[in-house]
Amino acid sequence: MTAGYQWWGLNAFTPPALAAGAAAAAPPIDAFIDKKLDQYGLTEGDIVLVGFSQGTMMALHIGLRRKRQVAAIVGYSGMLTGEATLSREAVVKPPVLLVHGAADPIVPVGALHAAKSGLEQLGIAVTTHVSNGLGHSVDQVGLRLGGEFIAKALGARADAARAKTN
């Protein structure tokens, strides 16, 4: 397997280590999002956070903890980190799509089911899809589902804006 980019080192794949890594990586990502929102005159409702593997961990970590709700979160082959603190934090509740390969040897598909359960306990709407036979990757079905989910989330936002102006 070829090593990829990491938001933080994965020396330990334990819940506390993953939560600490995501928490440490979050501030510069949040600052970047704020900068780009300001630069382009957008709001959180105009963006969708999408991630793969650790990127999913970061999209969920950041997207649930922002002051204002993003339009949606799409996560591929990742997991929910810091779940223990989410119940004590003020979280926003964007719709979430989680897609995972059934044969993922890096982040087992059970992580999708655990994330779905944890998010639903917080009152967050979660849609999931498991791709049979897929490893730690994204297939065409996952890409299509992600695109449709994003279009629906941003389309709902555009529809609400149009209704306000009419």
N, CA, C and O of each residue as an XYZ file, in Angstrom:
664
protein
N       0.837     -1.178      0.000
C       0.000      0.000      0.000
C       0.886      1.247      0.000
O       1.883      1.312      0.719
N       0.516      2.218     -0.802
C       1.246      3.476     -0.856
C       0.737      4.394      0.239
O      -0.472      4.531      0.424
N       1.645      5.019      0.962
C       1.248      5.948      2.015
C       0.691      7.210      1.379
O       1.165      7.657      0.335
N      -0.317      7.776      2.020
C      -0.922      9.019      1.538
C      -0.676     10.128      2.533
O       0.057      9.970      3.510
N      -1.295     11.236      2.266
C      -1.193     12.369      3.185
C      -2.022     12.082      4.425
O      -3.032     11.380      4.370
N      -1.577     12.636      5.542
C      -2.295     12.449      6.805
C      -2.497     13.807      7.475
O      -1.638     14.685      7.395
N      -3.641     13.965      8.136
C      -3.884     15.169      8.934
C      -3.100     15.105     10.237
O      -2.718     16.134     10.795
N      -2.865     13.889     10.716
C      -2.044     13.656     11.905
C      -1.511     12.225     11.809
O      -2.092     11.384     11.122
N      -0.421     11.961     12.491
C       0.183     10.636     12.460
C      -0.718      9.591     13.086
O      -1.352      9.839     14.111
N      -0.773      8.434     12.473
C      -1.609      7.349     12.996
C      -0.752      6.324     13.722
O      -0.730      5.148     13.358
N      -0.049      6.778     14.747
C       0.772      5.872     15.545
C      -0.083      4.914     16.350
O       0.303      3.771     16.594
N      -1.246      5.390     16.759
C      -2.179      4.557     17.518
C      -3.570      4.716     16.919
O      -4.033      5.836     16.702
N      -4.223      3.612     16.658
C      -5.552      3.633     16.064
C      -6.587      3.356     17.152
O      -7.465      2.508     16.991
N      -6.468      4.084     18.257
C      -7.387      3.932     19.382
C      -8.332      5.124     19.414
O      -7.979      6.193     18.918
N      -9.521      4.971     19.982
C     -10.446      6.109     20.040
C      -9.832      7.369     20.669
O     -10.017      8.452     20.115
N      -9.109      7.281     21.802
C      -8.528      8.514     22.357
C      -7.478      9.152     21.436
O      -7.426     10.375     21.306
N      -6.650      8.327     20.802
C      -5.616      8.867     19.904
C      -6.250      9.506     18.674
O      -5.799     10.562     18.231
N      -7.276      8.891     18.120
C      -7.956      9.455     16.954
C      -8.663     10.759     17.311
O      -8.612     11.723     16.548
N      -9.320     10.791     18.464
C     -10.002     12.013     18.897
C      -9.001     13.137     19.128
O      -9.252     14.279     18.743
N      -7.877     12.825     19.750
C      -6.847     13.838     20.001
C      -6.250     14.341     18.691
O      -6.006     15.538     18.544
N      -6.014     13.444     17.744
C      -5.476     13.841     16.450
C      -6.419     14.753     15.695
O      -5.994     15.761     15.129
N      -7.692     14.407     15.681
C      -8.679     15.232     14.987
C      -8.808     16.599     15.657
O      -8.885     17.623     14.977
N      -8.832     16.613     16.971
C      -8.942     17.892     17.694
C      -7.733     18.790     17.426
O      -7.879     20.005     17.294
N      -6.544     18.197     17.346
C      -5.335     18.985     17.087
C      -5.291     19.504     15.655
O      -4.786     20.599     15.408
N      -5.818     18.724     14.707
C      -5.787     19.130     13.302
C      -6.899     20.113     12.940
O      -6.821     20.769     11.901
N      -7.925     20.225     13.772
C      -9.106     21.021     13.427
C      -8.876     22.530     13.319
O      -9.377     23.126     12.365
N      -8.154     23.188     14.231
C      -8.080     24.656     14.164
C      -7.595     25.237     12.832
O      -8.208     26.187     12.343
N      -6.521     24.712     12.219
C      -6.126     25.308     10.944
C      -7.137     25.051      9.818
O      -7.263     25.863      8.901
N      -7.847     23.938      9.886
C      -8.863     23.656      8.868
C     -10.038     24.606      9.051
O     -10.551     25.161      8.079
N     -10.462     24.792     10.292
C     -11.537     25.749     10.579
C     -11.153     27.150     10.106
O     -11.970     27.849      9.508
N      -9.918     27.557     10.373
C      -9.454     28.880      9.956
C      -9.458     29.001      8.433
O      -9.834     30.042      7.894
N      -9.044     27.946      7.743
C      -9.055     27.947      6.281
C     -10.488     28.093      5.752
O     -10.740     28.877      4.837
N     -11.412     27.340      6.329
C     -12.820     27.435      5.912
C     -13.329     28.850      6.133
O     -13.962     29.425      5.248
N     -13.063     29.415      7.298
C     -13.502     30.790      7.590
C     -12.935     31.780      6.575
O     -13.643     32.667      6.098
N     -11.665     31.621      6.255
C     -11.004     32.514      5.296
C     -11.668     32.421      3.924
O     -11.933     33.442      3.290
N     -11.933     31.213      3.473
C     -12.538     31.029      2.150
C     -13.994     31.496      2.128
O     -14.443     32.058      1.129
N     -14.727     31.274      3.203
C     -16.096     31.780      3.259
C     -16.102     33.298      3.132
O     -16.897     33.869      2.386
N     -15.207     33.941      3.869
C     -15.096     35.403      3.815
C     -14.634     35.866      2.435
O     -15.192     36.807      1.870
N     -13.627     35.210      1.905
C     -13.062     35.584      0.602
C     -14.115     35.550     -0.509
O     -14.133     36.422     -1.378
N     -14.975     34.557     -0.479
C     -15.952     34.391     -1.551
C     -17.362     34.852     -1.170
O     -18.298     34.675     -1.950
N     -17.521     35.434      0.007
C     -18.825     35.934      0.427
C     -19.860     34.839      0.593
O     -21.026     35.019      0.242
N     -19.439     33.716      1.123
C     -20.317     32.574      1.334
C     -20.633     32.390      2.809
O     -20.017     33.010      3.676
N     -21.593     31.536      3.075
C     -21.897     31.134      4.447
C     -21.710     29.627      4.549
O     -21.511     28.956      3.536
N     -21.770     29.099      5.747
C     -21.645     27.660      5.947
C     -22.678     26.890      5.145
O     -22.405     25.792      4.660
N     -23.870     27.470      5.005
C     -24.927     26.801      4.247
C     -24.616     26.636      2.774
O     -25.325     25.921      2.066
N     -23.565     27.289      2.306
C     -23.152     27.195      0.905
C     -22.098     26.121      0.670
O     -21.670     25.915     -0.466
N     -21.673     25.434      1.729
C     -20.587     24.467      1.558
C     -20.974     23.076      2.063
O     -21.823     22.911      2.939
N     -20.317     22.096      1.473
C     -20.429     20.699      1.902
C     -19.013     20.236      2.207
O     -18.100     20.451      1.409
N     -18.830     19.611      3.337
C     -17.526     19.045      3.683
C     -17.500     17.589      3.228
O     -18.378     16.800      3.579
N     -16.482     17.245      2.444
C     -16.344     15.900      1.902
C     -14.967     15.382      2.272
O     -13.975     16.098      2.131
N     -14.896     14.149      2.744
C     -13.602     13.591      3.103
C     -13.513     12.112      2.805
O     -14.519     11.418      2.662
N     -12.267     11.646      2.715
C     -11.968     10.228      2.542
C     -11.037      9.803      3.670
O     -10.026     10.461      3.917
N     -11.362      8.718      4.352
C     -10.548      8.153      5.418
C     -10.358      9.181      6.544
O     -11.328      9.549      7.206
N      -9.131      9.645      6.765
C      -8.928     10.678      7.796
C      -9.684     11.947      7.438
O     -10.104     12.692      8.322
N      -9.856     12.194      6.152
C     -10.633     13.359      5.721
C     -12.081     13.275      6.185
O     -12.697     14.292      6.506
N     -12.623     12.057      6.219
C     -13.967     11.863      6.772
C     -13.971     12.172      8.261
O     -14.883     12.823      8.770
N     -12.939     11.697      8.952
C     -12.844     11.989     10.394
C     -12.835     13.501     10.616
O     -13.493     14.006     11.526
N     -12.087     14.216      9.781
C     -11.986     15.665      9.923
C     -13.286     16.360      9.519
O     -13.719     17.296     10.191
N     -13.909     15.915      8.436
C     -15.168     16.525      7.997
C     -16.229     16.388      9.084
O     -16.968     17.334      9.357
N     -16.306     15.215      9.700
C     -17.276     15.016     10.779
C     -16.897     15.825     12.016
O     -17.749     16.467     12.630
N     -15.618     15.792     12.379
C     -15.177     16.521     13.568
C     -15.482     18.011     13.435
O     -16.061     18.618     14.336
N     -15.093     18.584     12.322
C     -15.270     20.023     12.113
C     -16.719     20.372     11.791
O     -17.281     21.312     12.353
N     -17.316     19.606     10.882
C     -18.663     19.927     10.419
C     -19.728     19.880     11.491
O     -20.738     20.576     11.389
N     -19.524     19.075     12.513
C     -20.499     18.988     13.602
C     -20.255     20.026     14.691
O     -21.121     20.248     15.537
N     -19.095     20.661     14.680
C     -18.721     21.584     15.756
C     -18.659     23.047     15.324
O     -18.326     23.909     16.137
N     -18.969     23.343     14.072
C     -18.944     24.744     13.632
C     -20.081     25.506     14.296
O     -21.072     24.910     14.720
N     -19.938     26.819     14.384
C     -20.981     27.641     15.021
C     -22.264     27.639     14.204
O     -23.364     27.669     14.756
N     -22.112     27.603     12.881
C     -23.265     27.560     11.992
C     -23.162     26.295     11.138
O     -22.071     25.827     10.812
N     -24.323     25.761     10.789
C     -24.399     24.475     10.112
C     -23.984     24.545      8.648
O     -24.429     25.421      7.906
N     -23.122     23.606      8.239
C     -22.800     23.447      6.820
C     -23.983     22.769      6.136
O     -24.845     22.199      6.805
N     -24.026     22.830      4.805
C     -25.150     22.247      4.071
C     -25.215     20.737      4.244
O     -26.303     20.168      4.327
N     -24.057     20.083      4.298
C     -24.022     18.623      4.443
C     -22.583     18.168      4.668
O     -21.630     18.931      4.507
N     -22.461     16.902      5.046
C     -21.161     16.244      5.185
C     -21.240     14.919      4.437
O     -22.200     14.165      4.590
N     -20.216     14.644      3.624
C     -20.107     13.365      2.922
C     -18.793     12.726      3.351
O     -17.733     13.345      3.257
N     -18.869     11.496      3.818
C     -17.665     10.796      4.268
C     -17.517      9.444      3.610
O     -18.447      8.638      3.578
N     -16.315      9.209      3.081
C     -15.984      7.934      2.449
C     -14.936      7.210      3.286
O     -13.913      7.795      3.643
N     -15.183      5.949      3.599
C     -14.205      5.057      4.236
C     -13.566      5.656      5.483
O     -12.356      5.542      5.677
N     -14.361      6.285      6.315
C     -13.828      6.910      7.520
C     -14.573      6.482      8.766
O     -15.228      5.440      8.798
N     -14.458      7.309      9.789
C     -15.124      6.994     11.047
C     -15.386      8.271     11.827
O     -14.840      9.329     11.515
N     -16.222      8.158     12.838
C     -16.530      9.261     13.741
C     -15.540      9.218     14.897
O     -15.411      8.196     15.572
N     -14.838     10.333     15.126
C     -13.907     10.411     16.251
C     -14.466     11.378     17.286
O     -15.286     12.237     16.962
N     -14.030     11.242     18.509
C     -14.442     12.165     19.562
C     -15.911     12.089     19.908
O     -16.491     13.057     20.399
N     -16.510     10.951     19.656
C     -17.948     10.798     19.910
C     -18.312     11.062     21.375
O     -19.383     11.597     21.663
N     -17.439     10.694     22.282
C     -17.722     10.868     23.708
C     -17.951     12.327     24.072
O     -18.782     12.624     24.929
N     -17.229     13.241     23.436
C     -17.392     14.657     23.772
C     -18.525     15.314     22.998
O     -19.014     16.367     23.409
N     -18.952     14.725     21.896
C     -20.021     15.334     21.098
C     -21.301     15.513     21.900
O     -21.988     16.523     21.750
N     -21.622     14.563     22.734
C     -22.864     14.659     23.506
C     -22.826     15.802     24.519
O     -23.872     16.241     24.996
N     -21.626     16.286     24.850
C     -21.498     17.386     25.806
C     -21.269     18.731     25.118
O     -21.250     19.772     25.774
N     -21.097     18.708     23.801
C     -20.835     19.929     23.059
C     -22.095     20.372     22.322
O     -22.976     19.568     22.018
N     -22.156     21.655     22.047
C     -23.236     22.158     21.209
C     -22.865     21.816     19.767
O     -21.921     22.379     19.213
N     -23.605     20.902     19.169
C     -23.290     20.505     17.805
C     -24.395     20.957     16.865
O     -25.562     21.059     17.246
N     -23.994     21.227     15.619
C     -24.970     21.479     14.569
C     -25.297     20.128     13.944
O     -24.582     19.147     14.149
N     -26.370     20.090     13.190
C     -26.854     18.787     12.718
C     -27.101     18.772     11.210
O     -28.242     18.655     10.762
N     -26.025     18.891     10.433
C     -26.207     18.801      8.983
C     -26.514     17.366      8.574
O     -26.153     16.429      9.286
N     -27.175     17.185      7.439
C     -27.357     15.808      6.952
C     -25.995     15.206      6.605
O     -25.090     15.907      6.151
N     -25.866     13.906      6.825
C     -24.595     13.213      6.624
C     -24.815     12.001      5.730
O     -25.774     11.248      5.904
N     -23.902     11.824      4.764
C     -23.840     10.606      3.959
C     -22.530      9.916      4.268
O     -21.464     10.527      4.188
N     -22.607      8.636      4.624
C     -21.416      7.830      4.862
C     -21.412      6.674      3.877
O     -22.400      5.949      3.760
N     -20.289      6.499      3.161
C     -20.128      5.440      2.176
C     -18.866      4.671      2.536
O     -17.839      5.267      2.860
N     -18.946      3.351      2.478
C     -17.818      2.532      2.928
C     -17.753      1.249      2.114
O     -18.780      0.745      1.659
N     -16.569      0.730      1.932
C     -16.381     -0.561      1.286
C     -16.530     -1.688      2.297
O     -15.993     -1.617      3.402
N     -17.255     -2.718      1.914
C     -17.464     -3.857      2.813
C     -16.172     -4.612      3.098
O     -16.059     -5.279      4.126
N     -15.190     -4.512      2.191
C     -13.933     -5.246      2.347
C     -12.775     -4.312      2.701
O     -11.628     -4.588      2.351
N     -13.066     -3.225      3.384
C     -12.030     -2.243      3.738
C     -11.106     -2.813      4.812
O     -11.558     -3.080      5.926
N      -9.810     -3.008      4.501
C      -8.883     -3.545      5.490
C      -8.253     -2.471      6.383
O      -7.615     -2.805      7.381
N      -8.417     -1.217      6.048
C      -7.810     -0.109      6.798
C      -8.758      0.400      7.878
O      -8.412      0.430      9.059
N      -9.945      0.796      7.464
C     -10.997      1.239      8.394
C     -12.158      0.270      8.189
O     -12.890      0.394      7.208
N     -12.339     -0.675      9.080
C     -13.381     -1.691      8.896
C     -14.770     -1.075      8.727
O     -15.068     -0.019      9.284
N     -15.607     -1.750      7.954
C     -16.946     -1.258      7.664
C     -17.776     -1.064      8.942
O     -18.743     -0.302      8.938
N     -17.411     -1.735     10.013
C     -18.101     -1.521     11.289
C     -18.025     -0.081     11.751
O     -18.881      0.372     12.511
N     -17.008      0.650     11.301
C     -16.886      2.066     11.660
C     -18.045      2.873     11.092
O     -18.499      3.829     11.720
N     -18.528      2.500      9.911
C     -19.699      3.175      9.331
C     -20.909      2.965     10.237
O     -21.632      3.912     10.545
N     -21.125      1.735     10.656
C     -22.291      1.425     11.490
C     -22.202      2.118     12.853
O     -23.207      2.605     13.373
N     -21.011      2.160     13.421
C     -20.824      2.840     14.703
C     -21.058      4.347     14.549
O     -21.687      4.968     15.406
N     -20.559      4.927     13.471
C     -20.752      6.366     13.231
C     -22.235      6.674     13.037
O     -22.754      7.644     13.590
N     -22.901      5.854     12.258
C     -24.342      6.061     12.027
C     -25.102      6.044     13.345
O     -25.933      6.916     13.599
N     -24.822      5.064     14.171
C     -25.495      4.953     15.464
C     -25.212      6.169     16.341
O     -26.131      6.747     16.923
N     -23.947      6.554     16.435
C     -23.585      7.699     17.264
C     -24.200      8.995     16.775
O     -24.659      9.809     17.577
N     -24.214      9.193     15.469
C     -24.792     10.420     14.909
C     -26.302     10.449     15.092
O     -26.866     11.491     15.424
N     -26.953      9.324     14.881
C     -28.406      9.273     15.051
C     -28.800      9.508     16.503
O     -29.851     10.092     16.767
N     -27.979      9.064     17.447
C     -28.268      9.332     18.862
C     -28.230     10.828     19.162
O     -28.859     11.287     20.115
N     -27.499     11.582     18.357
C     -27.436     13.041     18.508
C     -28.533     13.744     17.719
O     -28.621     14.972     17.737
N     -29.364     12.978     17.030
C     -30.446     13.568     16.249
C     -30.029     14.022     14.867
O     -30.689     14.871     14.269
N     -28.945     13.470     14.352
C     -28.433     13.837     13.033
C     -28.931     12.830     12.004
O     -28.825     11.621     12.209
N     -29.473     13.330     10.899
C     -29.950     12.464      9.822
C     -28.751     11.885      9.075
O     -27.895     12.625      8.590
N     -28.698     10.559      8.987
C     -27.567      9.877      8.355
C     -28.081      8.926      7.278
O     -28.993      8.131      7.508
N     -27.482      9.028      6.115
C     -27.726      8.096      5.018
C     -26.440      7.302      4.831
O     -25.348      7.868      4.883
N     -26.561      5.987      4.612
C     -25.361      5.169      4.450
C     -25.464      4.295      3.204
O     -26.547      3.995      2.704
N     -24.294      3.905      2.734
C     -24.205      2.928      1.651
C     -22.934      2.115      1.850
O     -21.861      2.669      2.090
N     -23.064      0.798      1.748
C     -21.914     -0.099      1.808
C     -21.747     -0.721      0.427
O     -22.682     -1.313     -0.112
N     -20.548     -0.583     -0.143
C     -20.231     -1.150     -1.450
C     -19.615     -2.531     -1.255
O     -18.512     -2.653     -0.723
N     -20.320     -3.563     -1.684
C     -19.845     -4.942     -1.537
C     -18.543     -5.145     -2.291
O     -18.395     -4.705     -3.431
N     -17.591     -5.826     -1.633
C     -16.330     -6.176     -2.257
C     -15.318     -5.049     -2.366
O     -14.189     -5.283     -2.798
N     -15.687     -3.845     -1.992
C     -14.794     -2.694     -2.124
C     -13.895     -2.576     -0.901
O     -14.349     -2.727      0.233
N     -12.619     -2.305     -1.142
C     -11.659     -2.076     -0.063
C     -11.649     -0.621      0.363
O     -12.692      0.033      0.381
N     -10.477     -0.112      0.706
C     -10.316      1.260      1.190
C     -10.224      2.191     -0.018
O      -9.149      2.658     -0.395
N     -11.384      2.440     -0.605
C     -11.458      3.180     -1.857
C     -12.867      3.735     -2.032
O     -13.733      3.566     -1.175
N     -13.068      4.393     -3.154
C     -14.390      4.893     -3.521
C     -14.702      4.362     -4.914
O     -13.872      4.444     -5.819
N     -15.899      3.820     -5.078
C     -16.281      3.315     -6.396
C     -17.252      4.280     -7.076
O     -17.612      5.315     -6.516
N     -17.665      3.925     -8.285
C     -18.562      4.787     -9.065
C     -19.906      4.987     -8.372
O     -20.486      6.070     -8.447
N     -20.400      3.962     -7.705
C     -21.671      4.089     -6.990
C     -21.524      5.118     -5.867
O     -22.387      5.978     -5.691
N     -20.442      5.027     -5.118
C     -20.208      5.990     -4.044
C     -20.084      7.410     -4.561
O     -20.610      8.346     -3.958
N     -19.385      7.573     -5.683
C     -19.263      8.905     -6.285
C     -20.621      9.440     -6.721
O     -20.935     10.609     -6.496
N     -21.423      8.586     -7.344
C     -22.759      9.010     -7.780
C     -23.625      9.391     -6.584
O     -24.293     10.425     -6.603
N     -23.615      8.561     -5.549
C     -24.413      8.852     -4.355
C     -23.959     10.155     -3.694
O     -24.783     10.957     -3.256
N     -22.649     10.356     -3.628
C     -22.126     11.586     -3.055
C     -22.561     12.800     -3.851
O     -22.979     13.805     -3.277
N     -22.466     12.715     -5.166
C     -22.876     13.835     -6.019
C     -24.351     14.149     -5.868
O     -24.736     15.315     -5.788
N     -25.178     13.113     -5.829
C     -26.624     13.317     -5.652
C     -26.936     13.921     -4.288
O     -27.801     14.789     -4.174
N     -26.242     13.468     -3.266
C     -26.459     13.970     -1.904
C     -26.082     15.448     -1.818
O     -26.806     16.249     -1.227
N     -24.948     15.798     -2.412
C     -24.494     17.187     -2.412
C     -25.473     18.058     -3.196
O     -25.844     19.138     -2.738
N     -25.891     17.596     -4.371
C     -26.835     18.372     -5.187
C     -28.137     18.602     -4.424
O     -28.705     19.693     -4.474
N     -28.603     17.585     -3.726
C     -29.846     17.724     -2.950
C     -29.653     18.733     -1.815
O     -30.503     19.596     -1.599
N     -28.539     18.624     -1.095
C     -28.288     19.534      0.032
C     -28.173     20.978     -0.442
O     -28.772     21.874      0.153
N     -27.424     21.209     -1.489
C     -27.251     22.572     -1.991
C     -28.491     23.046     -2.736
O     -28.801     24.238     -2.731
N     -29.205     22.118     -3.378
C     -30.458     22.477     -4.048
C     -31.517     22.911     -3.061
O     -32.266     23.851     -3.328
N     -31.594     22.241     -1.921
C     -32.556     22.627     -0.883
C     -32.244     24.026     -0.383
O     -33.150     24.820     -0.127
N     -30.956     24.325     -0.244
C     -30.526     25.651      0.189
C     -30.917     26.707     -0.849
O     -31.413     27.777     -0.497
N     -30.690     26.399     -2.129
C     -31.033     27.342     -3.200
C     -32.539     27.540     -3.279
O     -33.002     28.662     -3.483
N     -33.318     26.457     -3.117
C     -34.768     26.568     -3.137
C     -35.275     27.460     -2.026
O     -36.172     28.275     -2.239
N     -34.702     27.312     -0.832
C     -35.114     28.137      0.311
C     -34.760     29.607      0.058
O     -35.539     30.491      0.415
N     -33.617     29.880     -0.543
C     -33.212     31.265     -0.847
C     -34.151     31.871     -1.881
O     -34.538     33.033     -1.762
N     -34.522     31.086     -2.901
C     -35.449     31.587     -3.931
C     -36.815     31.879     -3.323
O     -37.448     32.876     -3.672
N     -37.268     31.029     -2.428
C     -38.578     31.227     -1.789
C     -38.590     32.516     -0.965
O     -39.609     33.204     -0.891
N     -37.452     32.837     -0.347
C     -37.358     34.067      0.448
C     -37.495     35.310     -0.411
O     -38.082     36.304      0.015
N     -36.952     35.254     -1.627
C     -36.944     36.436     -2.490
C     -38.243     36.591     -3.273
O     -38.499     37.653     -3.840
N     -39.054     35.561     -3.311
C     -40.333     35.646     -4.069
C     -41.461     36.071     -3.209
O     -42.590     36.191     -3.686
